[in-house]
Amino acid sequence: MLQLSVLTAGAQESANERQARRIFNITYGKVFGPQGATLHYDVNIIGIFKTSGTIWYKGKKQRFVDERVNTWNDGVTAYMAYRKKKTVEIHHANSDKKDKYSGKFKFSLDDFTYHISEDPDGLLLTLKRKKKASGSIKEVRAIVDRNTFEPKRLRIKVAIIWTTIRISDFKSGGITDDFFVFPRSQYAKGWKFVDKRK
C-alpha cells in the first residue's frame, strides 16, 4: 500500500510528490533510457482519431509501424514509408513536420507537479502543468504497474482535448542500433522518395 502524505508547512515538496516523481522517473527511464524499449499502443483522441501500432525507442532513435506507415529514425534522418501512396518522405530526425501529432506531446519533466495514488489497475501518477510552464500538455494521468513501474495506460490533456493511449507488450532493452537504419534496398523499386529536409 502506498504511503500517502500531505504537504507540511514550509516544505517545498511533499513525500507524495517526491515518491510520484521518483516512480515517474523510473518509468520514463524504462521507456526512453539508453537500453531502448518497445511497446504496442492503441491511441484514441476523443473518438475523433484512432490508431494503433508498435514503437521502438533507443536514445534519439525511433521506429514505429502502424496501419499507414513504417518509419525509421536513426537520430539524424527520419524515413516515413507510406504504404498506400508508395512514397517515402525523408525528414530531419527532430522535425515536428514528420508527424502532425508528435509535436503536440513534447514536454519537459520539470514543467509539472507530481502526485501518486492507488488505482485498481496499478499506480496512478498525475502530472499537472505548472502555471509558468510553456509546454502544450496540461495534464498527464499515467497508470503504471505497481511492482515493475512499467507503463500500462496514459491519458494526456492538450488544451481541452484528452488523448488515451493504452500500452501492451512492453519490453525494456534488447534493441540493437541497426534496427533503426532505413532498409533502402527494400524500397528501391516502385517507391517515390520525397525529401522534406529543406
Secondary structure, DSSP 8 states (H G I E B T S, - for coil): --------TT-SS-HHHHHHHHHHHHHHHHHHSTT-EEEEEEEEETTTEEEEEEEEEETTEEEEEESSEEEEE-SSEEEEEETTTTEEEEEETT-GGG-TTGGGG---GGGEEEEEEEETTEEEEEEEE-TT---SEEEEEEEE-TTT--EEEEEEEETTEEEEEEEEEEEES---GGGGS--GGGGSSS-EEEE---
